[in-house]
Amino acid sequence: MTKPLVAYFSCTGTTERLAKALSAQVGADLYRIEPATPYTPADLNWRDDNSRSSVEMRDPQSRPGVAGEPLDLIEYDVIYLGAPIWWGVPPTIVNTFLETHDFSGKTIVPFVTSGSSGVGETDARLRASCSEQTGWRPATRLDSATSPDQLRLWAESA
């Protein structure tokens, strides 16, 4: 029997808190997507057109490096994939993560966090980074007030 995995990218801690709570609710392993070059507060300043995040998000082909070795996915069948919303989509580092792994035969269940934005183009942008043999569920926006019970119910219905 295979088990679920919660893979996530988080800079401010919101997505990380939900990922950890989801992992506990569904008995999943947890994997943090770490940037090869960590983001500084200045990098995340969305009001600065020259900040790292602004430059990356203007270019849909941007693929920031991911730290560490690729994840061994053999024991996982469902991957809950968490990320914040930046400029209407998850950060392009999430595409880097998807493109450096083979998710064929797996099902990805994306969730995004945002204080005000919806899922935007999450499904289209991320799905394009996976093979056609990857199962995909529609992305869901979760907020910081989502309770552990709500996370469990959402995961069961996804």
C-alpha positions in Angstrom: 0.0 0.0 0.0 1.2 3.5 -0.8 0.8 6.6 1.2 0.1 10.2 0.6 2.7 13.0 0.5 2.2 16.7 1.3 4.8 18.7 -0.7 4.7 22.4 -0.2 6.5 25.7 -0.8 6.2 28.4 1.8 8.0 31.7 2.5 5.9 33.3 5.2 4.7 30.2 7.0 1.0 30.2 6.1 1.3 27.4 3.5 3.7 25.6 5.8 1.2 25.6 8.8 -1.6 24.2 6.6 0.7 21.6 5.0 1.8 20.4 8.4 -1.8 20.2 9.7 -2.9 18.4 6.5 -0.1 15.9 6.9 -1.2 15.2 10.4 -4.8 14.8 9.4 -4.2 12.4 6.5 -1.1 10.5 7.8 1.1 11.8 5.0 4.8 12.3 4.8 5.8 16.0 4.5 8.3 17.5 2.0 9.3 21.1 1.9 10.2 22.5 -1.5 13.4 24.5 -0.7 14.8 27.1 -3.0 18.4 26.7 -4.0 18.8 30.4 -3.1 16.6 31.3 -0.1 14.2 34.2 -0.6 14.9 37.3 1.5 12.3 39.8 2.7 13.5 42.2 -0.1 13.1 39.3 -2.6 9.5 39.0 -1.6 8.6 42.7 -1.9 5.8 42.6 -4.5 5.7 46.4 -4.6 9.2 46.5 -6.0 9.2 45.7 -9.7 12.9 44.7 -9.5 12.5 42.3 -6.6 13.4 38.7 -7.2 9.8 37.5 -6.9 8.5 40.3 -9.2 11.1 39.4 -11.9 10.4 35.7 -11.6 6.7 36.0 -11.8 6.8 38.3 -14.9 8.4 35.5 -16.7 6.2 32.3 -16.8 9.3 30.4 -18.1 11.3 31.3 -15.0 12.5 28.2 -13.1 14.2 29.0 -9.8 16.5 26.2 -8.6 15.3 23.8 -6.0 17.7 22.7 -3.2 18.5 19.1 -2.4 18.2 15.8 -4.3 15.0 14.9 -6.2 12.4 13.2 -4.1 11.8 9.5 -4.4 8.1 9.2 -5.2 7.9 5.4 -5.4 5.9 4.9 -2.2 3.4 7.7 -2.9 0.2 7.6 -5.0 -1.4 11.0 -3.9 0.6 14.2 -3.6 -1.1 17.1 -1.9 0.8 20.1 -3.4 0.7 23.4 -1.5 1.9 26.8 -2.4 1.0 30.5 -1.9 -0.5 32.6 -4.7 1.8 35.2 -6.2 0.4 37.3 -9.0 -2.5 35.0 -9.6 -0.5 31.7 -9.7 1.8 29.7 -7.5 5.5 30.7 -7.6 7.4 29.3 -10.6 9.6 27.3 -8.2 6.7 24.9 -7.9 6.9 24.4 -11.7 10.6 23.6 -11.2 9.6 21.0 -8.6 7.0 19.4 -10.9 9.4 19.4 -13.9 12.2 17.7 -12.0 10.1 14.7 -10.9 8.1 12.1 -12.8 4.5 12.1 -11.4 3.2 9.5 -14.0 0.6 7.3 -12.3 0.3 9.7 -9.3 -2.5 12.0 -8.5 -1.7 15.6 -7.6 -4.2 17.5 -5.4 -3.1 21.2 -5.3 -4.0 23.7 -2.6 -3.1 27.3 -2.5 -3.0 29.9 0.2 -3.7 33.6 -0.2 -5.1 36.4 2.0 -7.3 37.6 -0.9 -6.7 35.9 -4.2 -8.5 32.9 -5.6 -6.8 30.0 -7.3 -6.3 32.0 -10.5 -4.5 30.1 -13.2 -3.1 27.5 -10.8 -4.4 24.5 -12.6 -3.3 25.5 -16.1 0.1 26.7 -15.1 1.0 23.8 -12.9 -0.7 21.0 -14.9 1.4 22.0 -17.9 4.6 21.0 -15.9 3.4 17.4 -15.5 3.2 14.5 -17.9 -0.2 13.5 -19.4 0.0 10.3 -17.2 -0.3 12.4 -14.1 -3.7 12.6 -12.4 -4.9 16.0 -11.4 -7.6 17.4 -9.1 -8.8 21.0 -9.3 -6.9 23.4 -7.1 -8.5 24.6 -3.9 -7.8 27.8 -2.0 -7.4 27.4 1.7 -6.9 30.2 4.2 -5.0 30.4 7.4 -8.3 29.9 9.4 -8.9 26.5 7.9 -9.2 24.1 10.8 -7.7 20.6 11.0 -11.1 19.0 10.7 -11.9 21.1 7.6 -8.5 20.0 6.1 -9.4 16.3 6.7 -12.9 16.7 5.1 -11.4 18.5 2.1 -8.7 15.8 1.7 -11.4 13.1 1.9 -13.4 14.8 -0.8 -10.5 15.6 -3.2 
